[in-house]
Amino acid sequence: MAGVAGSSEEAATALRVVGELRISGRTVTNLAAEIGGEMAADRDARVARYVKRPLPRKATQVSPAPPLAAVFCDGGRMRTRAEGGGHGVHQPHWRENKNAAFHRMQSESREVDPQPDLPACFRNQAYVEKLVLGLKKAKQAHQELVLSPSPGEPPAPAPPAEAPAEWQPKTLLRTCISSLATSDQFGPQMAAEADARGFYAADKRAFVGDGQAYNWTIQRQWFANFTPIADFIHVVEYLYEAAQAIEDDAVLRWQQYVSWANACWQGSVDRVLEDLQRHCRQSTDDTGATEQVATETEEVVRRTWNYLTNNRSRMDYARYRRDGLPVTSSLAESLVKQISKRVKGTEKFWDDGASGEAILQVRAAVISQDGRLARFFRDRPISPYSPRCQNPTIVIAA
C-alpha cells in the first residue's frame, strides 16, 4: 500500500477501510522504509555477485529467449531533505532519481522500411509546439516531461489519431529499477537486472536513451552488444528550436522543421548538419541583425548541431525500423511518471539517504510485472520462531 497510494496517510486510510487494519501513516512510512531498505540490500548483494563474476561474464540463459530485449534509461526528480534532521524539512533540495525499464518485446524484422514518412504526430504543429514547450520547461525546472496543463491553461492538444504502427515492437513483460545512486553505481544495477532477465542472450537487443552523457557511458560499459538508439523525441525538440531561431516567419519556421525532422527520420542526418552549418555562418555574417540576436541564433543552431553530431551514430532510424527496434524513449518517460506519481509532490520530502532509496525500491517493485514484490515477501528472511519456518515433519519430544 505504501508503494501504491499517493501518501502514507492514504495508505493507512485504505488499509483501515478495506482491510479493517488500523495502522497509522507513520507506521506505514516506517515499515516501507524497513522493507525498502531490505530490498536495496538484497539488490546490492545481487549486483556485487554479478560484478565479481569472472570475465568474460557468461550471459544468463532463459527459456524462451527474449525476441527483443529493450533497455530504456531516464532520470526523474524528487525532493529530498537532510537525513537525520528530526521532524520537519531540513536543507531541502532536489535529487535526481535514475530509472531504467527492461522490456521483453515481440519484434519483427523487415527488408524495407515499414514507415519511411514522418509520423503524423510529428507533423502536427500544435502537438509539436506543446511537446517542445513541455521539454523546455522540464529542463528549466529540472523535472521530467509533463504534458498536462497548468491551472488555467487549455488542455494539451492530442496528436492526430493513428492506428498503431505494425512495425513497432510490442511489450510482453516489463520490469524496472529506480535509485538515487550515481551513474557509476546505477550502471551495474542495470546490468545485473538485465542479466537476470536473460537480456544479454536475447535475439535482438536495444538501448534507448536521451542526450544525457551518462546514458551512453552506461551503454558503452555495460551494454556494448546492445544497439544504441538516440530518442527521436529529443531530436524533434532540438530541430524545432533551431528552426525557431533561424526563421521569424511562422510558416517558414514550420516548413524548415518538418524538412529537417523528415530528413532525420529517414536517416539523412548529414544533410541537416550541412544546413545547420550554413545557417550558423549566415547568422555570423548577417550585418542586418544586431550582434545580440546573431549571437543567440548562432548559439541555438550550434547547440543543435552539437547534439546531432554527438548522436549521429545512434540515429539510423530507418535501419532500426527495419529491424523492429524502438526509436523513442516514450516508455522511459512513462516509467518516470509512474515513479514520480508516488515520490513527487510539492508536499513530499524524502530523506536523502536510506529512506529515500527505500521508497524507490518499493514503488519500482509494485509497478514491475513479474510479481517481484510478492516473491520478495515469500523469500524474505524472518524470525525462526515464525510458523513459516517450522518443519511439520519434525517432532520435538518434551
C-alpha positions as a Markdown table, in Angstrom:
| # | Residue | x | y | z |
|---|---|---|---|---|
| 1 | Met | 0.0 | 0.0 | 0.0 |
| 2 | Ala | 2.9 | 2.4 | 0.7 |
| 3 | Gly | 4.0 | 1.9 | -2.9 |
| 4 | Val | 0.5 | 2.2 | -4.4 |
| 5 | Ala | -1.2 | 5.0 | -2.5 |
| 6 | Gly | -0.2 | 8.7 | -3.0 |
| 7 | Ser | 0.9 | 9.0 | 0.6 |
| 8 | Ser | 1.4 | 7.0 | 3.8 |
| 9 | Glu | -1.8 | 8.6 | 5.2 |
| 10 | Glu | -3.8 | 7.5 | 2.1 |
| 11 | Ala | -2.3 | 4.0 | 2.6 |
| 12 | Ala | -3.4 | 3.9 | 6.2 |
| 13 | Thr | -6.9 | 5.0 | 5.3 |
| 14 | Ala | -7.2 | 2.4 | 2.6 |
| 15 | Leu | -6.0 | -0.3 | 5.0 |
| 16 | Arg | -8.5 | 0.7 | 7.6 |
| 17 | Val | -11.5 | 1.0 | 5.2 |
| 18 | Val | -10.8 | -2.0 | 3.0 |
| 19 | Gly | -8.6 | -4.3 | 5.1 |
| 20 | Glu | -10.0 | -3.4 | 8.6 |
| 21 | Leu | -6.5 | -2.9 | 9.7 |
| 22 | Arg | -5.9 | 0.0 | 12.0 |
| 23 | Ile | -2.4 | 1.4 | 11.4 |
| 24 | Ser | -1.0 | 4.9 | 11.4 |
| 25 | Gly | 0.5 | 6.7 | 8.5 |
| 26 | Arg | 3.8 | 7.0 | 10.4 |
| 27 | Thr | 3.9 | 3.2 | 10.9 |
| 28 | Val | 3.3 | 2.7 | 7.2 |
| 29 | Thr | 6.2 | 5.0 | 6.5 |
| 30 | Asn | 8.5 | 3.1 | 8.9 |
| 31 | Leu | 7.5 | -0.3 | 7.6 |
| 32 | Ala | 8.0 | 0.8 | 4.0 |
| 33 | Ala | 11.5 | 2.2 | 4.9 |
| 34 | Glu | 12.3 | -1.1 | 6.6 |
| 35 | Ile | 11.1 | -3.3 | 3.7 |
| 36 | Gly | 12.6 | -1.0 | 1.0 |
| 37 | Gly | 15.9 | -1.0 | 2.8 |
| 38 | Glu | 15.9 | -4.8 | 2.8 |
| 39 | Met | 15.2 | -4.8 | -0.9 |
| 40 | Ala | 18.0 | -2.3 | -1.5 |
| 41 | Ala | 20.4 | -4.5 | 0.5 |
| 42 | Asp | 19.3 | -7.6 | -1.5 |
| 43 | Arg | 19.8 | -5.7 | -4.8 |
| 44 | Asp | 23.3 | -4.6 | -3.7 |
| 45 | Ala | 24.2 | -8.2 | -2.9 |
| 46 | Arg | 23.0 | -9.4 | -6.3 |
| 47 | Val | 24.8 | -6.6 | -8.1 |
| 48 | Ala | 28.1 | -7.4 | -6.2 |
| 49 | Arg | 27.8 | -11.1 | -7.2 |
| 50 | Tyr | 27.3 | -10.1 | -10.8 |
| 51 | Val | 30.2 | -7.7 | -10.9 |
| 52 | Lys | 32.5 | -10.2 | -9.3 |
| 53 | Arg | 31.8 | -12.9 | -12.0 |
| 54 | Pro | 34.9 | -13.9 | -13.9 |
| 55 | Leu | 35.4 | -12.1 | -17.2 |
| 56 | Pro | 34.1 | -12.6 | -19.7 |
| 57 | Arg | 30.8 | -12.9 | -17.9 |
| 58 | Lys | 28.6 | -15.8 | -19.1 |
| 59 | Ala | 25.2 | -14.5 | -20.0 |
| 60 | Thr | 22.3 | -15.9 | -18.1 |
| 61 | Gln | 20.0 | -18.0 | -20.3 |
| 62 | Val | 16.2 | -18.0 | -20.0 |
| 63 | Ser | 13.8 | -20.1 | -22.0 |
| 64 | Pro | 12.4 | -19.0 | -24.2 |
| 65 | Ala | 15.0 | -16.3 | -25.0 |
| 66 | Pro | 13.6 | -12.7 | -25.4 |
| 67 | Pro | 12.8 | -12.0 | -29.1 |
| 68 | Leu | 13.9 | -8.4 | -28.3 |
| 69 | Ala | 15.4 | -7.1 | -25.2 |
| 70 | Ala | 15.0 | -3.3 | -24.9 |
| 71 | Val | 16.5 | -1.2 | -22.2 |
| 72 | Phe | 15.4 | 2.4 | -21.5 |
| 73 | Cys | 17.1 | 4.8 | -19.1 |
| 74 | Asp | 15.9 | 8.2 | -18.0 |
| 75 | Gly | 16.2 | 10.5 | -14.9 |
| 76 | Gly | 13.5 | 11.9 | -12.8 |
| 77 | Arg | 13.4 | 14.3 | -9.8 |
| 78 | Met | 12.3 | 14.1 | -6.2 |
| 79 | Arg | 12.5 | 16.5 | -3.3 |
| 80 | Thr | 14.8 | 15.4 | -0.5 |
| 81 | Arg | 15.9 | 16.7 | 2.9 |
| 82 | Ala | 18.9 | 16.2 | 5.1 |
| 83 | Glu | 18.8 | 12.8 | 6.7 |
| 84 | Gly | 18.6 | 12.5 | 10.5 |
| 85 | Gly | 17.3 | 16.1 | 10.9 |
| 86 | Gly | 14.3 | 15.0 | 13.0 |
| 87 | His | 10.8 | 16.4 | 12.4 |
| 88 | Gly | 10.4 | 19.0 | 9.7 |
| 89 | Val | 12.2 | 19.7 | 6.5 |
| 90 | His | 15.9 | 20.5 | 6.9 |
| 91 | Gln | 18.1 | 21.6 | 3.9 |
| 92 | Pro | 15.5 | 20.8 | 1.2 |
| 93 | His | 16.9 | 20.2 | -2.3 |
| 94 | Trp | 16.2 | 18.3 | -5.5 |
| 95 | Arg | 17.8 | 14.9 | -6.2 |
| 96 | Glu | 17.8 | 13.0 | -9.4 |
| 97 | Asn | 16.4 | 9.5 | -9.2 |
| 98 | Lys | 17.7 | 7.3 | -12.1 |
| 99 | Asn | 15.2 | 4.9 | -13.6 |
| 100 | Ala | 15.5 | 2.1 | -16.1 |
| 101 | Ala | 12.9 | 0.0 | -17.8 |
| 102 | Phe | 13.5 | -3.5 | -19.1 |
| 103 | His | 11.1 | -4.6 | -21.8 |
| 104 | Arg | 10.8 | -8.1 | -23.2 |
| 105 | Met | 9.3 | -7.3 | -26.5 |
| 106 | Gln | 7.9 | -9.0 | -29.6 |
| 107 | Ser | 9.6 | -7.7 | -32.7 |
| 108 | Glu | 9.5 | -8.4 | -36.5 |
| 109 | Ser | 12.3 | -7.6 | -39.0 |
| 110 | Arg | 11.6 | -6.4 | -42.5 |
| 111 | Glu | 13.6 | -6.0 | -45.7 |
| 112 | Val | 12.2 | -2.5 | -46.4 |
| 113 | Asp | 11.5 | 0.5 | -44.1 |
| 114 | Pro | 7.9 | -0.1 | -42.8 |
| 115 | Gln | 7.3 | 3.7 | -42.2 |
| 116 | Pro | 9.6 | 5.9 | -44.3 |
| 117 | Asp | 7.4 | 9.0 | -43.8 |
| 118 | Leu | 7.5 | 11.1 | -40.7 |
| 119 | Pro | 4.6 | 10.1 | -38.4 |
| 120 | Ala | 1.6 | 12.4 | -38.3 |
| 121 | Cys | 2.1 | 13.3 | -34.6 |
| 122 | Phe | 5.5 | 14.9 | -35.5 |
| 123 | Arg | 3.8 | 16.8 | -38.4 |
| 124 | Asn | 1.1 | 18.2 | -36.2 |
| 125 | Gln | 2.2 | 21.7 | -35.3 |
| 126 | Ala | 0.1 | 22.2 | -32.2 |
| 127 | Tyr | 1.3 | 18.9 | -30.7 |
| 128 | Val | 4.9 | 19.5 | -31.5 |
| 129 | Glu | 4.9 | 23.0 | -30.1 |
| 130 | Lys | 3.3 | 21.8 | -26.9 |
| 131 | Leu | 5.8 | 18.9 | -26.8 |
| 132 | Val | 8.8 | 21.2 | -27.2 |
| 133 | Leu | 7.4 | 23.6 | -24.6 |
| 134 | Gly | 7.0 | 20.8 | -22.1 |
| 135 | Leu | 10.6 | 19.6 | -22.6 |
| 136 | Lys | 11.9 | 23.1 | -22.3 |
| 137 | Lys | 10.0 | 23.8 | -19.0 |
| 138 | Ala | 11.1 | 20.4 | -17.7 |
| 139 | Lys | 14.8 | 21.3 | -18.3 |
| 140 | Gln | 14.4 | 24.7 | -16.7 |
| 141 | Ala | 12.7 | 23.3 | -13.6 |
| 142 | His | 14.9 | 20.1 | -13.5 |
| 143 | Gln | 11.8 | 18.0 | -13.8 |
| 144 | Glu | 10.6 | 15.3 | -16.1 |
| 145 | Leu | 8.4 | 15.9 | -19.2 |
| 146 | Val | 4.8 | 16.6 | -18.2 |
| 147 | Leu | 2.3 | 17.5 | -21.0 |
| 148 | Ser | -0.6 | 18.0 | -18.6 |
| 149 | Pro | -1.7 | 21.7 | -18.5 |
| 150 | Ser | -1.1 | 24.1 | -15.6 |
| 151 | Pro | -4.2 | 25.6 | -13.9 |
| 152 | Gly | -6.0 | 27.9 | -16.3 |
| 153 | Glu | -4.2 | 26.5 | -19.4 |
| 154 | Pro | -6.1 | 24.8 | -22.2 |
| 155 | Pro | -5.6 | 21.0 | -22.3 |
| 156 | Ala | -2.6 | 19.7 | -24.3 |
| 157 | Pro | -3.6 | 19.0 | -27.9 |
| 158 | Ala | -3.7 | 15.3 | -28.7 |
| 159 | Pro | -1.8 | 14.1 | -31.7 |
| 160 | Pro | -3.9 | 13.1 | -34.7 |
| 161 | Ala | -5.5 | 9.7 | -34.3 |
| 162 | Glu | -3.4 | 7.0 | -35.9 |
| 163 | Ala | -3.6 | 3.2 | -35.9 |
| 164 | Pro | -0.7 | 1.7 | -34.0 |
| 165 | Ala | 2.2 | 1.1 | -36.4 |
| 166 | Glu | 2.7 | -2.6 | -37.0 |
| 167 | Trp | 6.5 | -2.3 | -37.1 |
| 168 | Gln | 6.7 | -1.0 | -33.6 |
| 169 | Pro | 7.8 | -3.7 | -31.1 |
| 170 | Lys | 5.1 | -4.8 | -28.6 |
| 171 | Thr | 5.9 | -5.2 | -24.9 |
| 172 | Leu | 5.4 | -8.7 | -23.5 |
| 173 | Leu | 6.7 | -8.1 | -20.0 |
| 174 | Arg | 8.3 | -5.1 | -18.2 |
| 175 | Thr | 10.3 | -4.8 | -15.1 |
| 176 | Cys | 12.0 | -1.6 | -13.8 |
| 177 | Ile | 14.5 | -0.3 | -11.2 |
| 178 | Ser | 14.9 | 3.1 | -9.6 |
| 179 | Ser | 17.6 | 4.5 | -7.4 |
| 180 | Leu | 19.3 | 7.7 | -6.0 |
| 181 | Ala | 22.6 | 6.1 | -7.0 |
| 182 | Thr | 25.2 | 7.8 | -9.1 |
| 183 | Ser | 25.6 | 6.8 | -12.7 |
| 184 | Asp | 28.7 | 4.8 | -11.8 |
| 185 | Gln | 26.6 | 2.8 | -9.3 |
| 186 | Phe | 23.4 | 2.6 | -11.5 |
| 187 | Gly | 25.2 | 1.1 | -14.5 |
| 188 | Pro | 26.0 | -2.2 | -12.6 |
| 189 | Gln | 22.5 | -2.2 | -11.2 |
| 190 | Met | 21.1 | -2.1 | -14.7 |
| 191 | Ala | 23.4 | -4.8 | -15.9 |
| 192 | Ala | 22.5 | -7.2 | -13.1 |
| 193 | Glu | 18.8 | -6.7 | -13.7 |
| 194 | Ala | 19.3 | -7.2 | -17.5 |
| 195 | Asp | 21.3 | -10.3 | -17.0 |
| 196 | Ala | 18.7 | -11.8 | -14.5 |
| 197 | Arg | 16.1 | -11.3 | -17.2 |
| 198 | Gly | 18.3 | -13.1 | -19.8 |
| 199 | Phe | 18.6 | -9.9 | -21.9 |
| 200 | Tyr | 22.2 | -10.5 | -22.9 |
| 201 | Ala | 21.2 | -13.7 | -24.6 |
| 202 | Ala | 18.2 | -12.1 | -26.5 |
| 203 | Asp | 17.9 | -12.5 | -30.2 |
| 204 | Lys | 17.8 | -8.7 | -30.6 |
| 205 | Arg | 19.0 | -6.0 | -28.2 |
| 206 | Ala | 18.4 | -2.3 | -28.0 |
| 207 | Phe | 19.4 | 0.5 | -25.6 |
| 208 | Val | 17.4 | 3.7 | -25.9 |
| 209 | Gly | 18.3 | 7.0 | -24.2 |
| 210 | Asp | 18.2 | 10.8 | -24.5 |
| 211 | Gly | 21.1 | 13.1 | -24.7 |
| 212 | Gln | 22.4 | 12.6 | -21.2 |
| 213 | Ala | 26.1 | 11.7 | -21.4 |
| 214 | Tyr | 25.9 | 9.2 | -18.6 |
| 215 | Asn | 23.3 | 7.1 | -20.5 |
| 216 | Trp | 25.8 | 6.4 | -23.2 |
| 217 | Thr | 28.6 | 5.8 | -20.8 |
| 218 | Ile | 26.5 | 3.1 | -19.1 |
| 219 | Gln | 25.7 | 1.7 | -22.6 |
| 220 | Arg | 29.3 | 1.5 | -23.6 |
| 221 | Gln | 30.4 | 0.0 | -20.3 |
| 222 | Trp | 27.6 | -2.4 | -19.6 |
| 223 | Phe | 25.5 | -2.8 | -22.8 |
| 224 | Ala | 28.2 | -2.8 | -25.5 |
| 225 | Asn | 26.4 | -5.5 | -27.5 |
| 226 | Phe | 23.1 | -3.6 | -27.5 |
| 227 | Thr | 22.2 | -1.3 | -30.4 |
| 228 | Pro | 22.4 | 2.3 | -29.0 |
| 229 | Ile | 19.4 | 4.5 | -30.1 |
| 230 | Ala | 19.0 | 8.2 | -29.5 |
| 231 | Asp | 15.5 | 9.1 | -28.6 |
| 232 | Phe | 13.8 | 10.7 | -31.6 |
| 233 | Ile | 11.6 | 12.9 | -29.4 |
| 234 | His | 14.6 | 14.9 | -28.2 |
| 235 | Val | 15.8 | 15.2 | -31.8 |
| 236 | Val | 12.5 | 16.8 | -32.6 |
| 237 | Glu | 13.0 | 19.3 | -29.7 |
| 238 | Tyr | 16.4 | 20.4 | -31.0 |
| 239 | Leu | 15.3 | 20.7 | -34.6 |
| 240 | Tyr | 12.3 | 22.8 | -33.8 |
| 241 | Glu | 14.3 | 25.2 | -31.6 |
| 242 | Ala | 16.9 | 25.6 | -34.3 |
| 243 | Ala | 14.1 | 26.4 | -36.9 |
| 244 | Gln | 12.6 | 28.8 | -34.4 |
| 245 | Ala | 15.9 | 30.6 | -34.0 |
| 246 | Ile | 16.5 | 30.8 | -37.8 |
| 247 | Glu | 13.1 | 31.7 | -39.2 |
| 248 | Asp | 11.0 | 34.7 | -38.0 |
| 249 | Asp | 8.1 | 33.8 | -40.2 |
| 250 | Ala | 5.9 | 31.1 | -38.6 |
| 251 | Val | 5.1 | 29.3 | -41.9 |
| 252 | Leu | 8.7 | 29.2 | -43.0 |
| 253 | Arg | 9.8 | 28.1 | -39.5 |
| 254 | Trp | 7.3 | 25.1 | -39.6 |
| 255 | Gln | 8.4 | 24.1 | -43.1 |
| 256 | Gln | 12.0 | 24.2 | -42.1 |
| 257 | Tyr | 11.4 | 22.0 | -39.0 |
| 258 | Val | 9.3 | 19.4 | -41.0 |
| 259 | Ser | 12.0 | 19.2 | -43.6 |
| 260 | Trp | 14.7 | 18.6 | -41.0 |
| 261 | Ala | 12.6 | 16.2 | -39.0 |
| 262 | Asn | 11.7 | 14.2 | -42.1 |
| 263 | Ala | 15.4 | 14.0 | -43.1 |
| 264 | Cys | 16.5 | 12.7 | -39.7 |
| 265 | Trp | 13.6 | 10.2 | -39.6 |
| 266 | Gln | 14.8 | 8.9 | -43.0 |
| 267 | Gly | 18.4 | 8.8 | -41.9 |
| 268 | Ser | 19.7 | 11.9 | -43.8 |
| 269 | Val | 21.3 | 13.5 | -40.7 |
| 270 | Asp | 24.3 | 14.7 | -42.7 |
| 271 | Arg | 22.1 | 16.9 | -44.8 |
| 272 | Val | 20.6 | 18.5 | -41.7 |
| 273 | Leu | 24.1 | 19.1 | -40.3 |
| 274 | Glu | 25.2 | 20.9 | -43.5 |
| 275 | Asp | 22.1 | 23.1 | -43.4 |
| 276 | Leu | 22.8 | 24.0 | -39.7 |
| 277 | Gln | 26.4 | 24.9 | -40.6 |
| 278 | Arg | 25.3 | 27.1 | -43.4 |
| 279 | His | 22.7 | 28.9 | -41.2 |
| 280 | Cys | 25.3 | 29.3 | -38.5 |
| 281 | Arg | 27.7 | 31.1 | -40.9 |
| 282 | Gln | 24.8 | 33.3 | -42.2 |
| 283 | Ser | 23.9 | 34.4 | -38.6 |
| 284 | Thr | 27.5 | 35.4 | -38.1 |
| 285 | Asp | 27.8 | 37.3 | -41.4 |
| 286 | Asp | 24.3 | 38.9 | -41.2 |
| 287 | Thr | 25.1 | 42.6 | -40.9 |
| 288 | Gly | 21.4 | 43.5 | -40.7 |
| 289 | Ala | 20.9 | 41.8 | -37.3 |
| 290 | Thr | 22.1 | 43.1 | -34.0 |
| 291 | Glu | 25.1 | 41.4 | -32.5 |
| 292 | Gln | 23.0 | 40.0 | -29.7 |
| 293 | Val | 20.4 | 38.5 | -32.0 |
| 294 | Ala | 23.1 | 37.0 | -34.2 |
| 295 | Thr | 24.9 | 35.5 | -31.2 |
| 296 | Glu | 21.7 | 34.0 | -29.8 |
| 297 | Thr | 20.8 | 32.5 | -33.1 |
| 298 | Glu | 24.3 | 31.0 | -33.6 |
| 299 | Glu | 24.2 | 29.6 | -30.1 |
| 300 | Val | 20.9 | 27.8 | -30.6 |
| 301 | Val | 22.0 | 26.5 | -34.0 |
| 302 | Arg | 25.4 | 25.4 | -32.7 |
| 303 | Arg | 23.7 | 23.6 | -29.8 |
| 304 | Thr | 21.5 | 21.6 | -32.2 |
| 305 | Trp | 24.5 | 20.9 | -34.4 |
| 306 | Asn | 26.5 | 19.6 | -31.5 |
| 307 | Tyr | 23.6 | 17.4 | -30.3 |
| 308 | Leu | 23.1 | 15.8 | -33.8 |
| 309 | Thr | 26.8 | 15.4 | -34.2 |
| 310 | Asn | 27.3 | 13.7 | -30.9 |
| 311 | Asn | 24.4 | 11.3 | -31.5 |
| 312 | Arg | 24.9 | 10.8 | -35.3 |
| 313 | Ser | 25.9 | 7.1 | -34.8 |
| 314 | Arg | 22.7 | 6.5 | -32.8 |
| 315 | Met | 20.3 | 8.0 | -35.3 |
| 316 | Asp | 20.0 | 5.4 | -38.1 |
| 317 | Tyr | 16.2 | 5.3 | -37.6 |
| 318 | Ala | 15.4 | 3.7 | -41.0 |
| 319 | Arg | 17.6 | 0.6 | -40.1 |
| 320 | Tyr | 16.1 | 0.5 | -36.6 |
| 321 | Arg | 12.6 | 0.4 | -38.0 |
| 322 | Arg | 13.6 | -2.4 | -40.5 |
| 323 | Asp | 15.0 | -4.4 | -37.5 |
| 324 | Gly | 11.8 | -3.8 | -35.5 |
| 325 | Leu | 13.5 | -1.7 | -32.8 |
| 326 | Pro | 12.1 | 1.2 | -30.8 |
| 327 | Val | 13.1 | 4.7 | -31.8 |
| 328 | Thr | 11.6 | 6.8 | -29.0 |
| 329 | Ser | 12.0 | 6.8 | -25.2 |
| 330 | Ser | 8.3 | 7.2 | -24.6 |
| 331 | Leu | 8.4 | 4.0 | -22.5 |
| 332 | Ala | 11.1 | 5.6 | -20.3 |
| 333 | Glu | 9.0 | 8.8 | -19.9 |
| 334 | Ser | 6.1 | 6.7 | -18.9 |
| 335 | Leu | 8.2 | 4.9 | -16.3 |
| 336 | Val | 9.4 | 8.2 | -14.8 |
| 337 | Lys | 5.8 | 9.5 | -14.5 |
| 338 | Gln | 4.8 | 6.3 | -12.7 |
| 339 | Ile | 7.7 | 6.6 | -10.3 |
| 340 | Ser | 7.0 | 10.3 | -9.7 |
| 341 | Lys | 3.3 | 9.7 | -9.1 |
| 342 | Arg | 4.4 | 8.2 | -5.7 |
| 343 | Val | 7.5 | 10.1 | -4.8 |
| 344 | Lys | 7.0 | 13.6 | -6.2 |
| 345 | Gly | 4.8 | 16.4 | -5.0 |
| 346 | Thr | 5.0 | 19.8 | -3.5 |
| 347 | Glu | 4.4 | 18.5 | 0.0 |
| 348 | Lys | 6.7 | 15.4 | -0.3 |
| 349 | Phe | 10.2 | 15.5 | 1.1 |
| 350 | Trp | 12.2 | 12.2 | 1.4 |
| 351 | Asp | 15.3 | 11.7 | 3.5 |
| 352 | Asp | 18.3 | 12.0 | 1.3 |
| 353 | Gly | 19.6 | 8.5 | 2.1 |
| 354 | Ala | 18.3 | 5.2 | 3.1 |
| 355 | Ser | 14.5 | 6.0 | 3.4 |
| 356 | Gly | 14.5 | 7.9 | 0.1 |
| 357 | Glu | 16.2 | 4.9 | -1.6 |
| 358 | Ala | 13.7 | 2.6 | 0.2 |
| 359 | Ile | 10.5 | 4.1 | -1.3 |
| 360 | Leu | 12.0 | 3.9 | -4.8 |
| 361 | Gln | 12.6 | 0.2 | -4.3 |
| 362 | Val | 9.0 | -0.4 | -3.1 |
| 363 | Arg | 7.5 | 1.7 | -5.9 |
| 364 | Ala | 9.6 | 0.0 | -8.6 |
| 365 | Ala | 8.7 | -3.4 | -7.3 |
| 366 | Val | 5.0 | -2.5 | -7.2 |
| 367 | Ile | 4.9 | -1.5 | -10.9 |
| 368 | Ser | 7.1 | -4.3 | -12.2 |
| 369 | Gln | 5.1 | -7.0 | -13.9 |
| 370 | Asp | 7.0 | -10.1 | -12.7 |
| 371 | Gly | 5.5 | -10.3 | -9.2 |
| 372 | Arg | 8.8 | -9.4 | -7.6 |
| 373 | Leu | 7.3 | -7.8 | -4.5 |
| 374 | Ala | 5.2 | -10.9 | -3.7 |
| 375 | Arg | 8.3 | -13.1 | -4.4 |
| 376 | Phe | 10.4 | -10.9 | -2.1 |
| 377 | Phe | 7.9 | -11.3 | 0.8 |
| 378 | Arg | 7.8 | -15.0 | 0.2 |
| 379 | Asp | 11.6 | -15.5 | 0.3 |
| 380 | Arg | 12.3 | -12.7 | 2.9 |
| 381 | Pro | 14.2 | -14.0 | 5.9 |
| 382 | Ile | 12.0 | -13.9 | 9.0 |
| 383 | Ser | 12.1 | -14.9 | 12.6 |
| 384 | Pro | 13.0 | -18.6 | 13.2 |
| 385 | Tyr | 10.0 | -18.8 | 15.6 |
| 386 | Ser | 7.6 | -17.9 | 12.8 |
| 387 | Pro | 5.2 | -20.8 | 11.8 |
| 388 | Arg | 6.6 | -20.4 | 8.2 |
| 389 | Cys | 10.0 | -21.7 | 9.5 |
| 390 | Gln | 8.6 | -24.7 | 11.2 |
| 391 | Asn | 9.2 | -28.1 | 9.6 |
| 392 | Pro | 5.9 | -30.1 | 10.1 |
| 393 | Thr | 7.8 | -33.4 | 9.9 |
| 394 | Ile | 10.0 | -32.6 | 12.9 |
| 395 | Val | 8.5 | -33.5 | 16.3 |
| 396 | Ile | 10.4 | -32.3 | 19.3 |
| 397 | Ala | 10.0 | -34.5 | 22.3 |
| 398 | Ala | 9.1 | -32.9 | 25.6 |
